[in-house]
Amino acid sequence: MTITRNEILTALNKLEEFVLAIVEVEGDAVKDPVYVQRPFQKAPDFGVTSVNYDAAELFGRAEAPG
């Protein structure tokens, strides 16, 4: 799963406001969204434009809406 540098920086600067929403899509099948609070731990290096994250790890930390 690829996340842009700007998304990561926004999340880190607005810890209480930012929630990463993930929707799994496979072909015509679309699952309900799940949410990850505080998904990122550190800012990417200066020259980085995006970061690839392990989708299974993010889904493992996600919560259903509620």
C-alpha positions in Angstrom: 0.0 0.0 0.0 1.6 3.3 -1.1 1.1 6.4 1.1 2.4 9.8 0.0 4.8 11.9 2.0 2.2 14.6 2.4 -0.3 12.2 3.9 2.2 10.9 6.4 3.3 14.4 7.4 -0.4 15.5 7.8 -1.1 12.5 10.0 2.0 13.2 12.2 1.1 16.9 12.6 -2.6 16.2 13.4 -2.4 13.1 15.6 -5.9 13.5 17.1 -7.6 14.5 13.9 -6.1 12.2 11.2 -7.5 8.7 10.7 -6.3 6.5 7.8 -9.3 4.9 6.1 -8.7 1.7 4.1 -11.1 0.2 1.7 -10.2 -3.2 0.2 -11.2 -3.6 -3.5 -10.8 -6.8 -5.5 -12.4 -6.8 -9.0 -16.1 -5.8 -8.4 -16.0 -6.7 -4.7 -15.7 -3.8 -2.3 -15.4 -4.4 1.4 -16.5 -2.0 4.2 -13.9 0.6 5.2 -11.7 0.1 8.3 -9.8 2.8 10.1 -6.3 3.1 11.6 -5.7 5.7 14.4 -2.1 7.0 14.4 -0.9 4.9 11.5 2.6 6.3 11.1 5.5 6.5 13.6 8.0 8.8 11.9 8.4 11.2 9.0 9.9 9.9 5.8 13.4 11.1 4.8 13.6 14.5 3.0 13.8 13.1 -0.5 11.1 10.5 -0.2 7.9 11.2 -2.1 5.9 8.1 -1.0 6.3 5.0 1.3 5.1 1.5 0.7 3.5 -0.1 3.7 2.6 -3.8 4.3 -1.2 -3.9 3.8 -1.6 -6.9 6.1 0.1 -5.0 8.9 -2.1 -1.9 8.5 -5.3 -4.1 8.3 -4.1 -5.8 11.5 -4.1 -2.5 13.3 -7.4 -1.4 11.8 -10.8 -1.1 13.5 -14.2 -1.3 12.0 -16.3 1.9 12.1 -18.2 2.3 15.3 
